[in-house]
Amino acid sequence: MGTSANSLRGQPPVPDEALALLAAMEEQFGPRRADILQEAAGRRERLIAEGPGLLTEARDPAEWHADPAPAELMERRVELIGGCGRKALVDGMNAGAKSYVADLWNMTCNEPEAIWRAHKNIARATDLHLMYIGDGGERIRLNPRSSTRLTLAPRPLQVHDRSGLPGTSAPAAFVDLAVHAVNNAAKLVRRQGVVSLFLRGVRGCHEARLWADLFIFLEKRLGLARGSFRATVMLDSLAAVIDADGILRELKHHSAGLSLDPQGYAADLVALFSTLDGPLMPDREHIGMDAPFLRGVSLRAISICHRRQVHAMGAPAFVLPPDGHGTLNARYLEMLGDKEREAVDGHDGTLVAHAGLVNPAMTEFNKSMPRAHQMYYQREDKSTWAELTAKPEGELTTEGMQRCIRTVLKGMVLFREQGLVVQGGRLHDRSSIRLATVLLWHWAHGKGSFSTGLEIHEGVVKYLIRKEGDKLFAMEGAELHDRAVQAAQRLTQVVLAPHVPADLLEMGPQLVDNR
């Protein structure tokens, strides 16, 4: 396969076939994508005004089933989601999970070098030929006999690619699909029966239809059977949860089911329904999978997926496993409870974000799921608008605000190099950093007080952010500390701005001018 001459001029080394495929995808689907994204943005106003009616409108009484998944994809049980670096891929493919999900968005910096390095690593992992050098200088290789499926989470439809390919406005999702399809699709179908994907940012049936048409286009161009591409859609917005059945209908021949991004979903609710006179959200620690609104989404997903005979996957767990001393923390025990509840409720599998959580999660599902899946279990959908949008109960504390500030600042400083960020005994991905950001904005603009009675106002917010920025990395060198101080200044401006913050991880290094 030839490499594009563009690589000779310092641009990414992309196969000519992938460039031709990308050009054809842009020509055929580019204008439609733009129209769909514009329509989706307008739908948010309907959500606020007509929410309960939209939920009723979305109930489809018709009986239909998605095409059965290939036999190789029928048992999913525990899937590990992580980054696209060498170490992440090798450790992930060797961890014993049913699948490893290489995430090009939530766990990868959206910069050209990081994206192309990730695609190169994914291609080598597809060939089961990848290694990294361990801390002791030893070579740690991907097990060539690994039975773990390799799954890709491409960048969402809303994101533009910045890699320097011809046509700099290329949608990032098109780029990721074209490169992955040319490099890996045929090999993955031979080895694991399917090209498995996780899709983020799908806010309704129109986006789902576009993804389905992209898969059909790729299958025809590559000579693959219909249904070779299979996608699990992450429910990361209220719009997606309401239209979950429509999403599955449009992906009928290419669906692998639904999963839940609880942090993305919670952030979307905060962005949609924050008002100056409304009640404030509590500390982030109260926004767990036992919160009624997240449990409602989880049960709705099971009901809809099993009615349509596709997998209902649980939410990713991000807590860190016990340390070398065997110390258990409360969040780890909560995670075990979450996985047990998912299995008992009827989920067909779950996700974890750390290799050390694979076996504990597998144990919980093995106890309650004796078969390969639980699609035979039919649960009636009783979800209501009030339940799906209910504010969690709990107190708001200064410590809770400080924890969110530390999460965002660490993300702003370290995400570019690391993808996942460790803070407070857990891993934080893009959705987690986004949730912390919109919570800070929500608290800063609400009329309320901490549980101690201290009023929340601009001065308090500025002081807490500046304090955390000054402390962060103070003992780890001047460069990191300076970046933390600059990040604190930028976060202060964004949090105090009148509009819901944009994705801080996608903003440039300059400070925001809100004058």
C-alpha positions as CSV (number, residue, x, y, z in Angstrom):
1,M,0.0,0.0,0.0
2,G,1.5,3.3,-1.0
3,T,2.1,6.2,1.4
4,S,0.9,9.6,0.3
5,A,3.5,12.0,-1.0
6,N,2.2,14.4,1.5
7,S,4.3,12.6,4.1
8,L,7.4,13.8,2.2
9,R,6.4,17.4,2.9
10,G,6.1,16.8,6.7
11,Q,2.4,15.9,6.7
12,P,1.1,12.7,8.2
13,P,2.0,9.4,6.5
14,V,-1.4,8.3,5.4
15,P,-2.0,5.6,2.8
16,D,-3.1,6.9,-0.6
17,E,-6.2,4.7,-0.3
18,A,-7.2,6.4,2.9
19,L,-6.8,9.8,1.4
20,A,-9.0,8.8,-1.6
21,L,-11.6,7.3,0.8
22,L,-11.6,10.5,2.9
23,A,-12.1,12.7,-0.1
24,A,-15.0,10.5,-1.3
25,M,-16.6,10.6,2.2
26,E,-16.3,14.4,2.4
27,E,-17.9,14.9,-1.0
28,Q,-20.8,12.5,-0.3
29,F,-21.4,13.1,3.4
30,G,-19.8,16.5,4.3
31,P,-22.7,18.8,3.5
32,R,-25.2,16.4,5.2
33,R,-23.1,16.3,8.3
34,A,-23.1,20.1,8.5
35,D,-26.9,20.2,8.2
36,I,-27.4,17.5,10.8
37,L,-25.1,19.2,13.4
38,Q,-27.0,22.5,12.8
39,E,-30.3,20.7,13.4
40,A,-29.0,19.0,16.5
41,A,-28.0,22.4,18.0
42,G,-31.5,23.7,17.5
43,R,-33.1,20.7,19.1
44,R,-31.6,21.7,22.5
45,E,-34.2,24.5,22.7
46,R,-36.9,22.0,22.1
47,L,-35.5,19.8,24.9
48,I,-35.9,22.7,27.4
49,A,-39.3,23.7,26.2
50,E,-41.0,20.4,25.3
51,G,-38.9,17.8,27.2
52,P,-41.7,15.6,28.6
53,G,-43.5,15.6,25.3
54,L,-40.4,14.6,23.4
55,L,-39.9,11.6,25.7
56,T,-43.5,10.4,25.0
57,E,-43.0,11.1,21.3
58,A,-39.8,8.9,21.2
59,R,-41.6,5.7,22.3
60,D,-41.8,3.4,19.2
61,P,-44.6,0.8,19.5
62,A,-43.4,-1.1,16.4
63,E,-41.7,-4.5,16.9
64,W,-38.4,-4.9,15.2
65,H,-35.0,-6.3,16.0
66,A,-31.5,-5.2,15.0
67,D,-29.5,-7.6,12.9
68,P,-27.9,-10.3,15.2
69,A,-24.3,-9.5,16.1
70,P,-21.6,-11.9,14.9
71,A,-21.0,-14.8,17.2
72,E,-17.6,-13.3,18.1
73,L,-19.3,-10.3,19.6
74,M,-22.1,-12.0,21.5
75,E,-20.3,-12.2,24.9
76,R,-18.9,-8.8,26.1
77,R,-19.1,-9.1,29.9
78,V,-16.2,-6.8,30.7
79,E,-14.6,-4.4,28.3
80,L,-11.6,-2.2,29.1
81,I,-11.5,1.4,27.8
82,G,-8.3,3.4,27.7
83,G,-5.9,5.5,25.7
84,C,-4.0,4.7,22.5
85,G,-0.4,4.9,23.7
86,R,1.8,1.8,23.4
87,K,1.6,1.0,27.1
88,A,-2.1,1.5,27.3
89,L,-2.7,-0.8,24.3
90,V,-0.3,-3.5,25.3
91,D,-1.5,-3.6,28.9
92,G,-5.1,-3.3,27.8
93,M,-4.9,-6.2,25.3
94,N,-3.2,-8.3,27.9
95,A,-5.5,-7.6,30.8
96,G,-8.1,-10.4,30.0
97,A,-11.0,-8.2,29.1
98,K,-13.3,-9.3,26.3
99,S,-12.5,-6.1,24.4
100,Y,-10.1,-3.2,24.6
101,V,-11.6,0.1,23.5
102,A,-8.9,2.5,22.2
103,D,-10.4,5.9,22.7
104,L,-9.3,8.6,20.3
105,W,-11.3,11.3,21.9
106,N,-12.0,11.0,25.7
107,M,-8.6,9.6,26.4
108,T,-6.4,11.1,23.7
109,C,-5.3,14.7,23.1
110,N,-6.8,16.1,19.9
111,E,-3.5,17.2,18.5
112,P,-1.9,16.0,15.2
113,E,1.1,14.3,16.7
114,A,-1.0,12.4,19.3
115,I,-3.7,11.4,16.8
116,W,-1.2,10.0,14.2
117,R,0.8,8.3,16.8
118,A,-2.4,6.7,18.1
119,H,-3.4,5.4,14.7
120,K,0.1,4.0,14.2
121,N,-0.1,2.1,17.5
122,I,-3.7,0.9,16.8
123,A,-2.5,-0.6,13.4
124,R,0.3,-2.4,15.2
125,A,-2.0,-3.6,17.9
126,T,-4.3,-5.0,15.2
127,D,-1.4,-7.1,14.0
128,L,-0.8,-8.1,17.6
129,H,2.7,-6.7,17.2
130,L,3.3,-4.0,19.7
131,M,5.6,-3.5,22.7
132,Y,6.9,-0.9,25.1
133,I,9.9,-0.6,27.5
134,G,9.0,-1.1,31.1
135,D,10.3,0.9,34.1
136,G,13.0,-1.7,34.6
137,G,14.1,-1.6,31.0
138,E,12.4,-4.8,30.1
139,R,10.4,-5.3,26.8
140,I,6.7,-5.8,27.5
141,R,4.9,-7.2,24.4
142,L,1.4,-7.6,23.4
143,N,0.5,-11.3,23.8
144,P,0.3,-12.7,20.2
145,R,-2.3,-15.1,21.4
146,S,-4.6,-12.5,23.0
147,S,-8.2,-13.2,22.3
148,T,-9.2,-9.6,23.4
149,R,-11.1,-7.8,20.7
150,L,-9.7,-4.4,19.6
151,T,-12.4,-1.7,19.4
152,L,-12.0,1.9,18.3
153,A,-13.7,5.0,19.7
154,P,-13.3,7.6,16.9
155,R,-13.6,11.3,17.5
156,P,-17.2,12.6,17.3
157,L,-18.9,14.0,14.3
158,Q,-18.8,17.5,15.8
159,V,-14.9,17.7,15.9
160,H,-12.8,19.0,13.0
161,D,-9.4,17.4,12.3
162,R,-6.3,19.5,12.8
163,S,-3.8,17.0,11.5
164,G,-2.6,18.9,8.3
165,L,-4.2,16.6,5.8
166,P,-5.3,18.1,2.5
167,G,-8.6,19.8,3.3
168,T,-7.9,21.1,6.8
169,S,-11.6,21.3,7.6
170,A,-12.1,17.5,7.3
171,P,-14.4,16.1,10.0
172,A,-12.2,14.2,12.5
173,A,-14.7,11.3,12.5
174,F,-14.2,10.9,8.7
175,V,-10.5,10.9,9.1
176,D,-10.5,8.3,11.9
177,L,-12.9,6.0,9.9
178,A,-10.9,6.3,6.7
179,V,-7.5,5.6,8.2
180,H,-8.9,2.8,10.5
181,A,-10.8,1.2,7.7
182,V,-7.9,1.1,5.3
183,N,-5.3,0.0,7.8
184,N,-7.3,-2.4,9.9
185,A,-10.8,-3.3,8.8
186,A,-10.1,-6.4,6.8
187,K,-7.7,-7.8,9.4
188,L,-10.1,-7.2,12.2
189,V,-12.9,-8.9,10.4
190,R,-10.7,-12.0,9.8
191,R,-9.5,-12.1,13.4
192,Q,-12.5,-11.1,15.5
193,G,-15.4,-11.2,13.0
194,V,-16.2,-7.5,13.2
195,V,-14.9,-3.9,13.1
196,S,-16.1,-2.9,16.5
197,L,-16.6,0.8,17.4
198,F,-17.8,3.0,20.2
199,L,-19.5,6.2,19.1
200,R,-19.6,9.4,21.2
201,G,-21.6,12.6,20.6
202,V,-24.6,10.9,18.8
203,R,-27.5,13.1,19.9
204,G,-30.3,11.5,17.9
205,C,-31.4,9.4,15.0
206,H,-30.2,11.7,12.3
207,E,-26.6,11.4,13.5
208,A,-27.1,7.6,13.8
209,R,-28.4,7.4,10.2
210,L,-25.3,9.3,9.0
211,W,-23.0,6.8,10.8
212,A,-24.9,3.9,9.4
213,D,-24.6,5.3,5.9
214,L,-20.8,5.8,6.4
215,F,-20.5,2.2,7.5
216,I,-22.5,1.0,4.4
217,F,-20.2,3.2,2.2
218,L,-17.1,1.7,3.7
219,E,-18.3,-1.8,3.5
220,K,-19.0,-1.5,-0.2
221,R,-15.7,0.3,-0.9
222,L,-13.7,-2.4,1.0
223,G,-15.7,-5.4,-0.2
224,L,-16.9,-6.3,3.3
225,A,-20.2,-7.9,4.2
226,R,-23.1,-5.7,5.5
227,G,-22.8,-5.5,9.3
228,S,-19.0,-5.9,9.4
229,F,-19.0,-2.5,11.1
230,R,-20.7,-2.6,14.5
231,A,-21.2,0.4,16.8
232,T,-22.0,0.8,20.5
233,V,-23.4,4.2,21.1
234,M,-22.4,6.1,24.3
235,L,-25.5,7.8,25.8
236,D,-23.7,11.0,26.8
237,S,-26.5,13.6,26.4
238,L,-30.2,13.9,27.3
239,A,-31.1,14.1,23.6
240,A,-29.4,10.7,23.0
241,V,-31.2,9.1,26.0
242,I,-34.6,10.4,24.8
243,D,-34.0,9.2,21.2
244,A,-32.2,5.9,22.2
245,D,-34.7,3.7,20.4
246,G,-34.4,5.9,17.2
247,I,-30.7,5.6,17.3
248,L,-30.9,1.8,17.4
249,R,-33.4,1.8,14.6
250,E,-31.1,3.8,12.3
251,L,-28.2,1.6,13.2
252,K,-30.3,-1.5,12.8
253,H,-27.8,-3.4,10.6
254,H,-24.7,-2.1,12.4
255,S,-25.7,-1.8,16.0
256,A,-23.8,-3.4,18.9
257,G,-26.0,-1.7,21.5
258,L,-25.8,1.2,23.9
259,S,-23.7,2.2,26.9
260,L,-23.7,5.1,29.3
261,D,-21.3,7.9,29.8
262,P,-22.6,9.2,33.2
263,Q,-20.2,12.1,33.4
264,G,-21.1,13.3,29.9
265,Y,-24.8,12.9,30.6
266,A,-24.6,14.8,34.0
267,A,-22.6,17.6,32.3
268,D,-25.3,17.9,29.6
269,L,-28.0,18.2,32.2
270,V,-26.1,20.9,34.1
271,A,-25.5,22.8,30.8
272,L,-29.2,22.5,29.8
273,F,-31.0,23.3,33.0
274,S,-28.8,25.6,35.2
275,T,-30.8,28.7,36.2
276,L,-29.9,31.6,38.5
277,D,-32.8,30.8,40.8
278,G,-32.7,27.0,40.6
279,P,-31.3,24.7,43.2
280,L,-27.6,24.0,43.1
281,M,-26.1,20.6,42.3
282,P,-24.4,19.0,45.3
283,D,-20.8,17.9,45.5
284,R,-19.7,15.7,42.6
285,E,-19.3,12.7,44.9
286,H,-23.2,12.6,45.1
287,I,-23.4,12.2,41.3
288,G,-22.8,8.4,41.3
289,M,-24.5,5.5,39.5
290,D,-26.9,5.1,42.5
291,A,-28.3,8.6,41.8
292,P,-31.9,8.3,40.6
293,F,-31.4,10.1,37.3
294,L,-28.4,7.9,36.3
295,R,-30.1,4.7,37.4
296,G,-33.1,5.8,35.4
297,V,-31.0,6.1,32.3
298,S,-29.3,2.7,33.0
299,L,-32.7,0.9,33.3
300,R,-34.1,2.7,30.2
301,A,-31.1,1.5,28.2
302,I,-31.6,-2.1,29.3
303,S,-35.3,-2.0,28.4
304,I,-34.7,-0.5,24.9
305,C,-31.7,-2.6,24.0
306,H,-33.2,-5.9,25.0
307,R,-36.4,-5.1,23.2
308,R,-34.3,-4.6,20.0
309,Q,-32.0,-7.6,20.8
310,V,-28.7,-5.7,21.2
311,H,-26.3,-5.3,24.1
312,A,-26.9,-3.0,27.0
313,M,-23.5,-2.2,28.4
314,G,-22.9,-0.6,31.8
315,A,-21.1,2.6,32.6
316,P,-17.2,2.8,32.8
317,A,-15.6,2.6,36.2
318,F,-12.8,5.0,36.8
319,V,-11.8,4.4,40.4
320,L,-8.3,3.2,41.0
321,P,-7.9,-0.4,42.2
322,P,-6.4,-1.2,45.7
323,D,-2.8,-0.2,46.1
324,G,0.1,-2.7,46.7
325,H,-0.8,-2.7,50.4
326,G,-4.3,-4.0,49.7
327,T,-6.0,-0.9,51.1
328,L,-9.6,-0.6,50.1
329,N,-11.2,2.8,49.7
330,A,-14.9,3.5,49.8
331,R,-15.1,4.4,46.1
332,Y,-13.7,1.0,45.2
333,L,-16.4,-0.7,47.3
334,E,-19.0,1.5,45.6
335,M,-17.6,0.4,42.2
336,L,-18.1,-3.3,43.1
337,G,-21.7,-2.4,44.2
338,D,-22.3,-0.6,40.9
339,K,-21.1,-3.6,38.9
340,E,-23.2,-6.0,40.9
341,R,-26.2,-3.8,40.4
342,E,-25.6,-3.6,36.7
343,A,-25.4,-7.4,36.3
344,V,-28.5,-7.9,38.5
345,D,-30.5,-5.2,36.6
346,G,-29.9,-7.0,33.3
347,H,-26.9,-5.4,31.7
348,D,-25.0,-7.6,29.2
349,G,-21.6,-6.4,30.3
350,T,-19.8,-3.4,31.6
351,L,-16.7,-1.2,31.1
352,V,-13.8,-0.3,33.3
353,A,-11.0,2.2,32.7
354,H,-8.1,0.4,34.6
355,A,-6.7,-3.0,33.9
356,G,-6.8,-3.7,37.7
357,L,-10.6,-3.5,37.6
358,V,-11.1,-6.2,34.9
359,N,-11.1,-9.2,37.2
360,P,-13.2,-7.6,40.0
361,A,-15.8,-6.5,37.5
362,M,-15.7,-9.9,35.8
363,T,-16.3,-11.6,39.1
364,E,-19.5,-9.5,39.7
365,F,-20.9,-10.3,36.3
366,N,-20.0,-14.0,36.6
367,K,-22.0,-14.3,39.8
368,S,-25.2,-12.9,38.2
369,M,-24.9,-13.5,34.5
370,P,-24.5,-17.3,33.8
371,R,-25.0,-16.9,30.0
372,A,-23.1,-14.9,27.4
373,H,-25.6,-12.0,27.7
374,Q,-29.0,-11.2,29.1
375,M,-31.0,-10.1,26.1
376,Y,-33.6,-12.7,26.9
377,Y,-34.5,-10.6,30.0
378,Q,-37.2,-8.1,29.0
379,R,-37.6,-5.0,31.3
380,E,-40.4,-2.6,30.8
381,D,-39.4,1.0,30.2
382,K,-40.9,3.1,33.0
383,S,-38.6,6.1,32.7
384,T,-40.1,9.5,33.1
385,W,-38.9,13.0,32.3
386,A,-38.8,13.9,36.0
387,E,-36.6,10.8,36.8
388,L,-34.2,11.3,33.9
389,T,-33.6,15.0,34.8
390,A,-33.8,14.8,38.6
391,K,-31.1,16.7,40.6
392,P,-29.1,14.4,42.9
393,E,-29.5,15.0,46.7
394,G,-26.6,16.0,48.9
395,E,-24.6,18.9,50.3
396,L,-22.3,21.3,48.6
397,T,-19.0,21.9,50.3
398,T,-15.9,24.0,49.8
399,E,-13.9,20.7,49.7
400,G,-16.2,19.5,46.8
401,M,-15.5,22.7,44.9
402,Q,-11.8,22.4,45.5
403,R,-11.7,18.8,44.2
404,C,-13.4,19.9,41.0
405,I,-10.9,22.8,40.6
406,R,-7.9,20.4,41.1
407,T,-9.4,18.0,38.5
408,V,-9.8,20.7,35.9
409,L,-6.4,22.3,36.5
410,K,-4.7,18.9,36.3
411,G,-6.5,18.2,33.1
412,M,-5.6,21.5,31.5
413,V,-1.9,21.0,32.4
414,L,-1.5,17.2,31.8
415,F,-4.1,16.0,29.4
416,R,-2.1,16.9,26.4
417,E,0.7,14.6,27.4
418,Q,-1.2,11.9,29.3
419,G,-4.8,11.7,28.1
420,L,-6.1,10.3,31.4
421,V,-5.4,12.3,34.6
422,V,-5.1,10.8,38.1
423,Q,-6.7,12.9,40.8
424,G,-8.5,12.0,44.1
425,G,-8.1,8.2,43.8
426,R,-9.6,7.9,40.3
427,L,-8.9,8.5,36.7
428,H,-10.4,11.4,34.8
429,D,-11.1,11.5,31.1
430,R,-12.4,14.3,28.9
431,S,-16.0,13.8,30.1
432,S,-14.9,13.9,33.7
433,I,-13.0,17.1,33.3
434,R,-15.9,18.6,31.4
435,L,-18.3,17.7,34.2
436,A,-16.0,19.3,36.8
437,T,-15.8,22.5,34.6
438,V,-19.6,22.9,34.1
439,L,-20.2,22.2,37.8
440,L,-17.8,25.0,38.7
441,W,-19.6,27.3,36.3
442,H,-23.0,26.3,37.6
443,W,-22.0,26.9,41.3
444,A,-20.3,30.2,40.4
445,H,-23.5,31.5,38.8
446,G,-26.1,30.1,41.1
447,K,-27.5,31.9,44.1
448,G,-26.6,29.6,47.0
449,S,-24.2,28.8,49.8
450,F,-22.0,26.0,50.9
451,S,-23.3,23.6,53.6
452,T,-21.4,25.7,56.2
453,G,-23.4,28.8,55.3
454,L,-20.7,30.6,53.4
455,E,-22.2,32.4,50.5
456,I,-20.9,31.5,47.0
457,H,-19.9,34.6,45.1
458,E,-17.3,35.7,42.6
459,G,-14.7,36.5,45.2
460,V,-14.9,33.1,46.8
461,V,-14.6,31.4,43.4
462,K,-11.6,33.5,42.4
463,Y,-9.9,32.8,45.7
464,L,-10.3,29.0,45.6
465,I,-9.2,28.7,42.0
466,R,-6.1,30.9,42.6
467,K,-5.3,29.0,45.8
468,E,-5.4,25.6,44.0
469,G,-3.4,26.9,41.1
470,D,-0.7,28.2,43.4
471,K,-0.4,24.9,45.2
472,L,-0.6,22.6,42.2
473,F,2.8,21.3,41.1
474,A,4.5,23.8,43.5
475,M,7.1,21.1,44.4
476,E,7.4,19.6,40.9
477,G,9.4,22.3,39.0
478,A,8.9,25.8,37.8
479,E,7.5,24.8,34.3
480,L,4.6,22.7,35.6
481,H,3.8,25.2,38.3
482,D,3.8,28.1,35.9
483,R,1.4,26.2,33.6
484,A,-0.9,25.5,36.6
485,V,-1.0,29.2,37.5
486,Q,-1.8,30.2,33.9
487,A,-4.5,27.4,33.8
488,A,-6.0,28.9,37.0
489,Q,-6.2,32.3,35.4
490,R,-7.9,30.9,32.3
491,L,-10.3,28.7,34.4
492,T,-11.3,31.8,36.4
493,Q,-12.3,33.6,33.3
494,V,-14.2,30.7,31.8
495,V,-16.1,29.9,35.0
496,L,-17.2,33.5,35.6
497,A,-18.2,34.0,32.0
498,P,-22.0,34.2,31.4
499,H,-22.2,31.3,28.9
500,V,-21.7,27.6,29.5
501,P,-18.0,26.8,29.1
502,A,-16.7,25.3,26.0
503,D,-14.4,22.2,26.1
504,L,-11.3,23.6,28.0
505,L,-9.2,20.8,26.5
506,E,-9.9,22.1,23.0
507,M,-9.1,25.8,23.8
508,G,-5.8,27.3,22.8
509,P,-3.3,28.4,25.4
510,Q,-4.4,32.0,25.3
511,L,-6.5,33.5,28.0
512,V,-10.2,34.1,27.2
513,D,-11.2,37.7,26.7
514,N,-14.7,38.1,28.1
515,R,-15.0,41.8,27.9
